[in-house]
Amino acid sequence: MYSYNQLFEFLLVIFQKMGCSKLDAEEISRVFLAAELRGLPSHGMIRLKDYVQLWQVKRINPEPTLKIVHQTLSTAVVDGDNAIGMVSASFAMKLAIEKAKTAGTGWVACRNSNHFGIAGYYSMMALDHDMIGICMTNANPQVAPTFSVSPMLGTNPIAVAIPAGKQPPFVADFSTTPIARGKLAVAEKKGEKVPLGFVQDAQGIPSDDPGILRKGGSMLTLGGDYTHGSHKGFCLASIVDIFSAVFSGANFGPFVPPSLAYLPVLETKVGEGTGHFFGAMRIDAWQEASQFKEKMDLWIETFRNAKPAKGNERVLIPGDLEREKEVQLSIEGISIIEPVVKDLQEIAALFEVSFPSNE
C-alpha cells in the first residue's frame, strides 16, 4: 500500500519536472489521487505514463496561458492553450461557480484542452458553494456509433453532484460507454478478459479482448447493442460531444486529438484540442437552500429504503461506493498493481527521482 502523501509528493515532483508550476502540479496531483481514493484507478496512477509520453512528443503544454475568449453574465468560453486537462478544467469550473454566484447559474465551455481525469472531481467543486455541479468532456475517438465499426466518439463522461442536508451528496459520475477506456487498460495489464458487449473487433464482431483497440477494434456505446439500448448510449455520447466541442470551438467526434501518444493526430481539424463543458447552479436559485436540502434528503432516503433485490444487501445511491472507498483507502492506503508500479518506477528513473517504497 502507498499513502496518499507518498503518491502526491511523487506526482508533484514529476509534473514540476515536466515544466508545470507548483500550483498547477498540485491541482493535477489532487485529481489523479481523487480517482485512486474513489476506487477509480483507471483514471489514477496508471494514466501518468500517458501524460509523460504526450509531454515527450510535445502534445501538451505544461506552461499554458488560459484565456476567456467569449463571455456573458452567465456563460463563457475558455481557451486552455493546450494545457494538461486538470489545469484548464479547474479554471473553467471555478469560473462557472463565480458566474453562478452572480447570475444564479454559470455555464462554461472549454476548448484547446486535454484529458482531465475524473469528471466527478469538477462537479463536486460546486458542493462547497451550495451549488449543483455539472461536468462533461469529449475524448479521443475509440467508440463506434450504433451500427458502425468506425471509432468516432470518446467515452464522453457525464458527472452531476447535488448537495443534500443530513445525507451525503448525490454524485453521479459515469461514462457513456459500458466501460471506461482506462479500465480496459487495467484489465489488459492484469491479463484479464472483458465481458462481451464492451468492445468489438474491426468487423464489428463482439470481443472479450481488452487490447482490441490496438487491433482496429472499437468500444461500444452504453447498452452494448441496439437490442439493449446502444442507440441511447449513442445519444448521450453525442450530447456530450456537442456541448463540449460545438459550444466551445473544440474538435468534435473523430477529430478529437488522442490522449495516447502512440495514436496519430489527424491533420484535419474542426476546432482546437479537446473540449469540456461545466455548469454550476445555486440551489437557492430554485428555492431556499435549507428547503432544497431537506427535499434532497427525503429523495435519497426514499430510494435508499427501496427493497433490495434477492442477493443484494442494500440499494445504493450514486456516489455511495466512491465515498465509502475514499474513507477506506484514506486509512488503509492506495494499492497499485505491479505492472503500473513498474511503469512508475521507469518514469521515476527517466526524471532521476525516487519512486516511494510500498508500505
Number of C-alpha atoms within 10 A of each C-alpha: 12 16 17 19 11 16 19 18 15 17 24 21 21 22 22 16 15 17 15 22 15 13 12 23 25 20 14 24 23 19 23 28 24 22 22 27 24 24 20 19 22 21 25 22 23 24 21 19 17 16 20 19 17 19 18 12 10 11 21 23 20 22 16 18 12 18 15 14 11 13 12 10 12 21 19 22 23 27 26 28 21 23 27 28 23 26 26 27 32 20 18 29 29 19 24 27 28 17 23 24 18 12 15 18 22 26 25 31 30 34 29 26 28 32 27 25 22 28 28 26 26 28 27 26 20 26 22 9 18 19 27 25 29 28 29 29 31 31 32 26 23 24 32 23 22 21 12 14 21 20 21 20 29 30 28 27 23 24 22 25 26 22 25 23 16 11 15 16 23 22 25 20 21 20 23 26 26 20 20 20 19 16 17 23 16 19 16 16 16 13 11 13 14 17 14 13 22 25 31 25 19 18 12 17 12 20 21 16 22 25 20 18 19 11 10 15 26 30 35 32 33 26 20 22 17 14 8 12 14 23 19 16 25 21 16 19 28 20 16 27 30 21 22 29 29 17 18 26 23 28 27 30 24 22 23 29 27 23 23 17 19 12 11 10 16 11 7 10 15 15 18 23 28 33 36 36 29 31 29 34 26 23 22 14 14 11 11 10 18 14 15 17 21 15 14 21 19 16 14 19 13 10 12 14 11 11 11 12 9 7 6 8 9 13 14 14 16 17 18 17 12 20 16 13 17 20 12 15 19 14 11 13 19 22 16 17 13 11 13 18 17 13 16 22 15 16 19 18 12 11 12 11 15 14 19 16 8 13 10
